Amino acid sequence: MAERLTAREVLTLVTDENTFTELPYPARDGGPDGPLRWQGYDASRERAAERTGEQESVVCGTAQVEGVTAVLVSFEFGFLGGSLGERTGDRLEAAYTYAREHRLPVVPLIATGGSRMQEGMLALTQLQRVARQSTLTREAGLAQIAVLRDPTTGGGWATLGAGADVILALPGAQVGFAGSRVRPADADPAAYTAEAQVAAGSVDAVVAPEELRHTLGRWLRLLTAPSREPAPVPGPLGATDLPATGWEAVRRTRAPERPRAESYLDAYFTHRLPISGDRCGGTDPEGMRCGFGEHEGRTVAYAAQTGTATRPAGYRTAARLIRLADRLGIPVLTLVDTPGAANDAEAERQGAGAAIADVFAAVAAARTPVTTLLIGEGGSGGALALAAPGNTWATPDSYFSVIAPELAAAILKRPEREIEATADQLRIRPQDLAELGVVRHAAGDNLDRNRNRKHGS
């Protein structure tokens, strides 16, 4: 079990010294023992206040986190289990409204058991208020970074937590919609942990307490730096001369020594932070890298295929990344490198077609500029989904094809000896793609010189 810090201890942990200023809270008149006249409710609140020094289950205010000003919402679990009641909803609504009025990101530091039973359905409806405030803040283009403490369950997890743009968690924290007292008797406790939620694609990372301020500060800096300029195209890290034939292009691309996404990301970014998971129960750590990083002092979002078949969770994570960057006004860089989408039976059960469609839609709808570099294999629609129309570039050791030459030959019932000729017919080389207008430029190729001048490249 994670250490249970108080609301103010957590604020001290993550904020710069002497920068926290508590926000004023709305006043609310109420009858004895709350809206349901629950006998003993007032006495319970009084005892909670004496024990914790707080008047409600959340403390809200502004502070700097490594120099970045944010609105912070810190839950006090010692006050009736950090539960949400009407007064809690008042405070949360006021905090989110303040954030929008002052264009500040929001950082919920969550530790809650859910809605307050002594207020019945009126407590549960606070989740609707919270969801609306979170949605309005998202629509305003402001980042929300949640930190899950122990425990984060019930409606607090299903709104402030799971609804955030980036979700961090403390080690060992209980995280799940079902609290410990309402789970099935035979439920595996390990399934209700921060670590399990990371594995399931519902949380981005587990962060040790001593690293939390620095990690939060890095995320806040990255997500509060919009830019209207497209991400610059990375330079090629491998071959610089263009392939003579289609089959040579295929052979180069499949060479084990060819630079892959990790090398390009390391060379491109000063530092970067990953997001993980599709928020639908899946991850694709082997096939897709997504996150935000700093390039020449600017924030750039990235979605990068790694050279393997991309799984549905990878596509959904990429779509999530592109939509988040679009909301925050951050340019996107995509690196295309896959033999194609995973096509096994499990991938079909996981909704491969719908996941690929989601990426096509995210790229098509993006208002923020998207830049694409083809760094390896461009295998059919599973690769094209990440490619920006009109702003896709290609390295000399890459190819793009409607289908792999071997499969094309098989479909056409050609003998194996004609595979190489089929590769030429498909016109898959970088210079072929530039001539066809599929990519803007292939390094070492002058076919697209006029278009480059037109775009100021």
C-alpha positions as CSV (number, residue, x, y, z in Angstrom):
1,M,0.0,0.0,0.0
2,A,1.3,3.5,-0.9
3,E,2.0,6.0,1.9
4,R,-1.1,8.1,2.6
5,L,0.0,11.7,2.7
6,T,-2.4,14.5,3.7
7,A,-3.7,17.0,1.2
8,R,-1.2,19.6,2.3
9,E,1.7,17.2,2.6
10,V,1.1,16.3,-1.1
11,L,1.0,20.0,-2.0
12,T,4.3,20.6,-0.2
13,L,5.7,17.6,-2.1
14,V,4.9,18.8,-5.6
15,T,5.0,22.6,-5.4
16,D,7.8,25.1,-5.2
17,E,8.4,26.5,-1.8
18,N,6.0,29.2,-0.5
19,T,4.1,29.4,-3.8
20,F,0.8,27.8,-2.8
21,T,-2.2,30.2,-2.4
22,E,-5.5,28.7,-1.4
23,L,-8.5,29.8,-3.5
24,P,-11.6,31.3,-1.8
25,Y,-14.4,28.8,-1.5
26,P,-18.1,29.4,-2.2
27,A,-20.4,29.6,0.8
28,R,-23.3,27.1,1.0
29,D,-26.2,27.3,3.4
30,G,-27.5,23.9,4.6
31,G,-29.8,22.5,7.1
32,P,-28.8,20.2,10.0
33,D,-27.1,16.9,9.0
34,G,-27.0,17.8,5.3
35,P,-29.5,17.6,2.5
36,L,-30.8,14.2,3.5
37,R,-31.0,15.1,7.2
38,W,-28.7,12.1,7.8
39,Q,-28.6,11.7,11.6
40,G,-25.1,12.3,12.9
41,Y,-23.7,13.7,9.6
42,D,-22.8,17.1,11.1
43,A,-21.0,15.4,14.0
44,S,-19.0,13.2,11.5
45,R,-17.9,16.3,9.6
46,E,-16.9,18.0,12.8
47,R,-14.8,15.1,13.9
48,A,-13.2,15.0,10.4
49,A,-12.4,18.7,10.6
50,E,-10.8,18.3,14.1
51,R,-8.8,15.3,12.9
52,T,-7.5,16.8,9.6
53,G,-7.7,20.6,10.2
54,E,-9.7,20.9,6.9
55,Q,-13.3,21.9,6.4
56,E,-13.9,19.7,3.4
57,S,-12.3,16.8,1.5
58,V,-10.5,19.0,-1.1
59,V,-8.0,21.8,-0.8
60,C,-7.8,24.0,-4.0
61,G,-5.3,26.7,-4.9
62,T,-2.6,28.0,-7.3
63,A,1.1,27.3,-7.0
64,Q,4.2,26.9,-9.1
65,V,5.5,23.5,-10.0
66,E,9.2,23.9,-11.1
67,G,8.3,27.4,-12.2
68,V,5.0,26.7,-14.0
69,T,1.9,28.1,-12.4
70,A,-1.1,25.7,-12.2
71,V,-4.3,25.1,-10.3
72,L,-4.0,22.2,-7.9
73,V,-6.8,20.2,-6.4
74,S,-5.6,18.1,-3.5
75,F,-7.9,15.5,-1.8
76,E,-7.8,15.0,2.0
77,F,-8.6,11.3,2.4
78,G,-8.7,11.8,6.2
79,F,-11.9,13.8,5.7
80,L,-14.6,11.2,5.3
81,G,-12.5,9.2,3.0
82,G,-11.9,12.0,0.5
83,S,-15.5,11.6,-0.5
84,L,-17.4,14.0,-2.8
85,G,-20.4,15.9,-1.5
86,E,-22.1,19.1,-2.6
87,R,-19.5,21.3,-0.9
88,T,-16.7,19.3,-2.6
89,G,-18.4,19.9,-5.9
90,D,-18.6,23.7,-5.2
91,R,-14.9,23.8,-4.5
92,L,-14.0,21.8,-7.6
93,E,-16.2,23.9,-9.9
94,A,-14.7,27.1,-8.5
95,A,-11.2,25.8,-9.0
96,Y,-11.8,24.7,-12.6
97,T,-13.6,28.0,-13.4
98,Y,-10.6,29.9,-12.0
99,A,-8.2,27.8,-14.2
100,R,-10.1,28.7,-17.3
101,E,-10.4,32.4,-16.4
102,H,-6.6,32.6,-15.9
103,R,-5.6,30.1,-18.6
104,L,-3.9,27.7,-16.2
105,P,-3.5,23.9,-16.3
106,V,-5.2,21.8,-13.7
107,V,-3.5,19.2,-11.5
108,P,-5.9,17.0,-9.5
109,L,-4.0,15.1,-6.7
110,I,-6.6,12.5,-6.0
111,A,-7.2,10.3,-3.0
112,T,-10.9,9.4,-2.6
113,G,-13.2,6.5,-1.9
114,G,-16.0,7.9,-4.1
115,S,-19.3,9.8,-3.5
116,R,-20.5,10.6,0.1
117,M,-23.3,8.3,1.1
118,Q,-24.7,10.7,3.7
119,E,-25.7,13.0,0.8
120,G,-27.2,10.3,-1.4
121,M,-27.9,11.0,-5.0
122,L,-27.0,14.6,-4.5
123,A,-23.5,13.5,-3.8
124,L,-23.4,11.2,-6.9
125,T,-24.6,14.0,-9.2
126,Q,-21.4,16.0,-8.3
127,L,-19.7,13.7,-10.7
128,Q,-21.7,15.3,-13.5
129,R,-20.6,18.7,-12.3
130,V,-17.0,17.6,-12.2
131,A,-17.2,16.0,-15.7
132,R,-18.7,19.2,-17.1
133,Q,-15.9,21.3,-15.6
134,S,-13.3,18.9,-16.9
135,T,-14.8,19.0,-20.4
136,L,-15.0,22.8,-20.5
137,T,-11.4,23.0,-19.4
138,R,-10.4,20.5,-22.2
139,E,-12.4,22.5,-24.7
140,A,-10.5,25.6,-23.6
141,G,-7.3,24.0,-24.6
142,L,-5.9,23.7,-21.1
143,A,-4.0,20.6,-19.9
144,Q,-5.1,18.4,-17.1
145,I,-2.5,16.1,-15.4
146,A,-3.9,13.8,-12.7
147,V,-1.9,12.2,-9.9
148,L,-3.4,9.1,-8.4
149,R,-2.8,8.6,-4.7
150,D,-3.9,5.8,-2.4
151,P,-6.8,5.1,-2.9
152,T,-8.3,6.5,-6.1
153,T,-11.6,4.7,-6.6
154,G,-15.2,5.3,-7.5
155,G,-16.4,8.5,-9.2
156,G,-13.1,10.4,-8.4
157,W,-11.3,7.9,-10.6
158,A,-14.0,7.8,-13.3
159,T,-14.0,11.6,-13.7
160,L,-11.0,13.6,-12.4
161,G,-8.6,10.7,-12.8
162,A,-9.4,8.7,-15.9
163,G,-10.6,11.9,-17.6
164,A,-7.3,13.7,-17.4
165,D,-5.0,14.2,-20.4
166,V,-2.0,12.6,-18.7
167,I,-2.3,10.3,-15.7
168,L,0.5,9.6,-13.2
169,A,0.2,7.4,-10.1
170,L,2.2,6.9,-7.0
171,P,3.6,3.4,-6.5
172,G,1.3,0.8,-4.9
173,A,-1.7,3.1,-5.0
174,Q,-5.1,1.4,-5.1
175,V,-6.8,2.5,-8.4
176,G,-10.1,1.2,-9.7
177,F,-13.7,2.0,-10.0
178,A,-14.6,-0.5,-7.4
179,G,-13.4,0.3,-3.9
180,S,-11.9,-2.4,-1.6
181,R,-15.2,-2.9,0.3
182,V,-17.4,-3.4,-2.7
183,R,-15.3,-5.7,-4.9
184,P,-16.1,-9.4,-5.4
185,A,-14.8,-11.5,-2.5
186,D,-12.6,-13.5,-4.9
187,A,-11.2,-10.4,-6.7
188,D,-7.4,-10.3,-7.2
189,P,-6.1,-7.2,-5.2
190,A,-3.3,-6.9,-7.7
191,A,-5.7,-5.9,-10.4
192,Y,-6.7,-2.8,-8.5
193,T,-3.2,-1.2,-8.4
194,A,-1.5,1.7,-10.2
195,E,0.9,-0.8,-11.7
196,A,-2.0,-2.9,-13.1
197,Q,-3.6,0.2,-14.6
198,V,-0.4,1.1,-16.4
199,A,-0.3,-2.4,-17.8
200,A,-3.9,-2.1,-18.9
201,G,-3.3,1.2,-20.7
202,S,-5.4,3.3,-18.3
203,V,-2.5,5.1,-16.6
204,D,0.6,6.6,-18.3
205,A,3.3,6.0,-15.6
206,V,4.0,5.2,-12.0
207,V,6.2,7.9,-10.4
208,A,8.1,7.7,-7.1
209,P,7.2,10.4,-4.6
210,E,10.7,11.9,-4.7
211,E,10.5,12.3,-8.5
212,L,6.9,13.6,-8.6
213,R,7.6,17.4,-8.6
214,H,10.2,17.1,-11.3
215,T,8.1,14.9,-13.5
216,L,5.0,17.1,-13.0
217,G,7.1,20.2,-13.8
218,R,8.4,18.6,-17.0
219,W,4.9,17.6,-18.1
220,L,3.5,21.1,-17.3
221,R,6.3,22.8,-19.3
222,L,5.7,20.5,-22.3
223,L,1.9,20.8,-22.3
224,T,1.7,24.6,-21.8
225,A,3.9,25.5,-24.8
226,P,1.7,25.7,-27.9
227,S,3.1,26.5,-31.3
228,R,1.6,27.2,-34.7
229,E,4.8,26.1,-36.7
230,P,5.0,22.6,-38.0
231,A,7.5,20.2,-36.5
232,P,10.8,20.4,-38.5
233,V,11.6,17.2,-40.5
234,P,14.3,15.1,-38.9
235,G,17.3,14.4,-41.0
236,P,18.0,10.9,-42.3
237,L,20.2,8.9,-39.9
238,G,21.0,6.0,-42.3
239,A,21.7,5.9,-46.0
240,T,22.0,9.2,-47.9
241,D,22.0,7.9,-51.5
242,L,18.8,6.8,-53.2
243,P,18.1,3.1,-54.1
244,A,18.6,2.1,-57.7
245,T,15.7,-0.3,-57.8
246,G,12.5,-1.1,-56.0
247,W,13.9,-4.3,-54.6
248,E,17.0,-2.5,-53.3
249,A,14.7,-0.1,-51.5
250,V,13.0,-3.1,-49.9
251,R,16.3,-4.7,-49.0
252,R,17.6,-1.6,-47.4
253,T,14.5,-1.0,-45.4
254,R,14.5,-4.5,-44.0
255,A,18.2,-4.4,-43.0
256,P,18.7,-5.0,-39.3
257,E,21.2,-2.2,-39.0
258,R,18.8,0.5,-40.4
259,P,18.1,3.2,-37.8
260,R,14.7,2.8,-36.1
261,A,12.3,5.1,-34.3
262,E,14.2,5.1,-31.0
263,S,17.3,6.4,-32.7
264,Y,15.3,9.1,-34.5
265,L,13.6,10.2,-31.3
266,D,16.8,10.3,-29.3
267,A,18.5,12.4,-32.0
268,Y,15.5,14.8,-32.4
269,F,14.5,15.5,-28.8
270,T,16.5,17.2,-26.0
271,H,14.2,15.3,-23.6
272,R,10.8,13.6,-24.0
273,L,8.1,12.0,-21.8
274,P,5.9,9.1,-23.0
275,I,2.2,8.5,-22.8
276,S,1.1,4.9,-22.6
277,G,-2.1,3.1,-23.4
278,D,-5.2,3.5,-25.4
279,R,-7.5,4.0,-22.3
280,C,-9.5,1.0,-23.6
281,G,-7.5,-1.7,-21.9
282,G,-4.6,-2.1,-24.2
283,T,-1.0,-1.1,-24.9
284,D,1.4,-1.6,-27.8
285,P,4.9,-1.1,-26.2
286,E,6.6,-3.0,-29.0
287,G,4.9,-1.3,-32.0
288,M,4.3,2.3,-31.1
289,R,6.0,5.1,-29.2
290,C,3.9,8.2,-28.3
291,G,4.6,11.2,-26.2
292,F,5.8,14.8,-26.0
293,G,9.3,16.2,-26.2
294,E,11.4,19.3,-26.6
295,H,13.0,20.1,-29.9
296,E,15.1,23.2,-30.2
297,G,13.2,24.8,-27.4
298,R,9.7,23.9,-28.7
299,T,7.2,21.2,-27.6
300,V,6.5,18.6,-30.3
301,A,4.2,15.6,-29.9
302,Y,5.3,12.3,-31.5
303,A,3.8,9.1,-32.6
304,A,6.4,6.7,-33.9
305,Q,6.1,3.2,-35.3
306,T,9.0,0.9,-34.4
307,G,9.2,-1.4,-37.4
308,T,6.9,-4.1,-36.2
309,A,3.3,-4.8,-37.1
310,T,1.2,-2.2,-35.3
311,R,-1.5,-3.5,-33.0
312,P,-4.9,-1.9,-32.4
313,A,-3.9,-0.5,-29.1
314,G,-1.0,1.2,-30.8
315,Y,-3.2,3.0,-33.3
316,R,-5.7,4.0,-30.5
317,T,-2.8,5.4,-28.5
318,A,-1.6,7.4,-31.5
319,A,-5.1,8.8,-32.1
320,R,-5.3,9.8,-28.5
321,L,-1.9,11.5,-28.8
322,I,-2.8,13.4,-32.0
323,R,-6.2,14.6,-30.5
324,L,-4.5,15.8,-27.3
325,A,-1.8,17.7,-29.2
326,D,-4.5,19.2,-31.4
327,R,-6.5,20.5,-28.4
328,L,-3.3,22.0,-26.8
329,G,-2.1,23.6,-30.0
330,I,1.1,21.5,-30.2
331,P,2.6,20.3,-33.5
332,V,2.9,16.6,-34.2
333,L,5.6,14.5,-35.7
334,T,4.8,11.0,-36.9
335,L,7.4,8.4,-37.9
336,V,6.1,5.7,-40.2
337,D,7.8,2.3,-40.1
338,T,5.7,-0.8,-40.1
339,P,5.3,-3.8,-42.5
340,G,1.6,-3.2,-41.8
341,A,-1.1,-3.5,-39.2
342,A,-1.2,-6.7,-37.1
343,N,-3.6,-9.1,-38.9
344,D,-3.8,-12.0,-36.5
345,A,-7.1,-13.2,-35.1
346,E,-6.6,-11.4,-31.8
347,A,-6.0,-8.1,-33.6
348,E,-9.3,-8.5,-35.4
349,R,-11.0,-9.2,-32.1
350,Q,-9.4,-6.0,-30.7
351,G,-10.9,-3.9,-33.5
352,A,-8.0,-3.4,-35.9
353,G,-10.1,-1.8,-38.6
354,A,-11.8,0.7,-36.2
355,A,-8.5,1.5,-34.6
356,I,-6.8,2.3,-37.9
357,A,-9.9,4.4,-38.9
358,D,-9.5,6.3,-35.7
359,V,-6.0,7.4,-36.6
360,F,-7.0,8.4,-40.2
361,A,-9.8,10.5,-38.6
362,A,-7.5,12.1,-36.0
363,V,-4.9,13.1,-38.7
364,A,-7.6,14.3,-41.0
365,A,-9.3,16.5,-38.4
366,A,-6.1,17.9,-36.8
367,R,-5.9,21.7,-36.9
368,T,-2.4,21.6,-35.5
369,P,0.3,20.9,-38.1
370,V,1.3,17.3,-38.6
371,T,4.7,16.4,-40.1
372,T,5.5,12.8,-41.2
373,L,8.8,11.2,-41.9
374,L,8.8,7.7,-43.5
375,I,11.9,6.1,-41.9
376,G,11.4,2.5,-43.0
377,E,8.7,0.2,-44.3
378,G,5.4,1.9,-45.3
379,G,3.2,-1.1,-45.4
380,S,-0.2,-0.3,-46.8
381,G,-3.0,1.4,-44.9
382,G,-1.5,0.5,-41.5
383,A,1.3,2.9,-42.4
384,L,-0.6,5.5,-44.3
385,A,-2.9,6.1,-41.4
386,L,-0.1,8.0,-39.6
387,A,1.0,10.0,-42.7
388,A,0.1,13.6,-43.0
389,P,-1.4,14.4,-46.4
390,G,0.8,17.0,-48.2
391,N,3.5,17.0,-45.5
392,T,5.0,13.5,-45.6
393,W,8.8,13.1,-46.3
394,A,10.9,10.0,-46.9
395,T,14.4,8.9,-46.0
396,P,16.6,7.1,-48.6
397,D,16.3,3.8,-46.8
398,S,12.5,3.7,-46.9
399,Y,9.7,2.6,-49.2
400,F,5.9,3.0,-49.3
401,S,3.7,0.4,-51.0
402,V,0.0,-0.5,-51.4
403,I,1.2,-4.0,-50.5
404,A,4.5,-5.8,-50.0
405,P,6.1,-6.9,-53.3
406,E,6.0,-10.6,-52.2
407,L,2.3,-10.4,-51.5
408,A,1.6,-8.5,-54.7
409,A,3.3,-11.2,-56.7
410,A,1.4,-13.9,-54.9
411,I,-2.0,-12.2,-55.6
412,L,-1.1,-11.8,-59.2
413,K,0.0,-15.5,-59.3
414,R,3.5,-14.6,-60.4
415,P,6.5,-16.9,-59.8
416,E,8.9,-16.0,-57.0
417,R,11.5,-14.9,-59.6
418,E,9.3,-11.9,-60.6
419,I,9.1,-10.4,-57.1
420,E,11.9,-8.0,-57.8
421,A,10.3,-6.8,-61.0
422,T,7.0,-6.4,-59.2
423,A,8.8,-4.1,-56.7
424,D,9.8,-1.9,-59.6
425,Q,6.4,-1.9,-61.1
426,L,4.9,-0.8,-57.8
427,R,7.1,2.3,-57.8
428,I,7.8,2.2,-54.1
429,R,11.3,3.9,-54.0
430,P,11.5,7.3,-52.2
431,Q,12.2,9.1,-55.5
432,D,9.2,7.4,-57.1
433,L,7.0,8.5,-54.2
434,A,8.2,12.1,-54.7
435,E,7.5,12.0,-58.4
436,L,4.0,10.6,-57.8
437,G,3.4,13.3,-55.2
438,V,2.9,10.9,-52.3
439,V,5.8,12.4,-50.4
440,R,7.2,16.0,-50.6
441,H,10.9,15.1,-50.8
442,A,13.3,12.2,-50.7
443,A,16.8,13.1,-49.4
444,G,19.2,13.2,-52.3
445,D,16.4,13.7,-54.8
446,N,15.6,16.9,-56.7
447,L,12.3,15.8,-58.2
448,D,10.3,17.9,-55.7
449,R,12.5,21.0,-55.7
450,N,9.8,23.3,-56.9
451,R,7.3,22.1,-54.4
452,N,9.9,22.5,-51.6
453,R,10.4,26.1,-52.6
454,K,6.7,26.7,-52.6
455,H,6.4,25.4,-49.1
456,G,9.5,27.3,-47.9
457,S,11.4,24.1,-47.2
